[in-house]
Amino acid sequence: MCLFENRPLRYFIPQLIDLMDGVNIDRFLLKREFEYELKRFHSISDQLGGVSQKDARDNIDIRSQMKYVVENGSSQEKKRLLKNLGIKILLKDKTIYLDKQTEVC
């Protein structure tokens, strides 16, 4: 991705994880897909039973799932997530940030 000035994407993973906190979930273009996947996960978790699964269920949300994909997803999953944030990502002085003025519809 030219966005990252020919640096490997893994160089920016910690910054990208932090950026997920600033994403407006309502504008996240993959929101429905992530909600569906969370419901599936919760259903499986409920079937397994136990307190630890219940605790895990309560602590997992869309933003956590986004961070997980940034950290552990395949290159394709990461690119798809970043393209569908509903906001532009900018790089300046080796730091990435969200361009709050240009939300993508």
Secondary structure in CASP SS format (residue, H / E / C, confidence):
PFRMAT SS
TARGET T0000
AUTHOR 0000-0000-0000
METHOD secondary structure of the structure
MODEL  1
M C 1.00
C H 1.00
L H 1.00
F H 1.00
E C 1.00
N C 1.00
R C 1.00
P C 1.00
L H 1.00
R H 1.00
Y H 1.00
F H 1.00
I H 1.00
P H 1.00
Q H 1.00
L H 1.00
I H 1.00
D H 1.00
L H 1.00
M H 1.00
D H 1.00
G H 1.00
V C 1.00
N C 1.00
I H 1.00
D H 1.00
R H 1.00
F C 1.00
L C 1.00
L C 1.00
K H 1.00
R H 1.00
E H 1.00
F H 1.00
E H 1.00
Y H 1.00
E H 1.00
L H 1.00
K H 1.00
R H 1.00
F H 1.00
H H 1.00
S H 1.00
I H 1.00
S H 1.00
D H 1.00
Q H 1.00
L H 1.00
G C 1.00
G C 1.00
V H 1.00
S H 1.00
Q H 1.00
K H 1.00
D H 1.00
A H 1.00
R H 1.00
D H 1.00
N H 1.00
I C 1.00
D C 1.00
I H 1.00
R H 1.00
S H 1.00
Q H 1.00
M H 1.00
K H 1.00
Y H 1.00
V H 1.00
V H 1.00
E H 1.00
N H 1.00
G C 1.00
S C 1.00
S H 1.00
Q H 1.00
E H 1.00
K H 1.00
K H 1.00
R H 1.00
L H 1.00
L H 1.00
K H 1.00
N C 1.00
L C 1.00
G C 1.00
I E 1.00
K E 1.00
I E 1.00
L E 1.00
L E 1.00
K E 1.00
D C 1.00
K C 1.00
T E 1.00
I E 1.00
Y E 1.00
L E 1.00
D E 1.00
K E 1.00
Q E 1.00
T E 1.00
E E 1.00
V C 1.00
C C 1.00
END
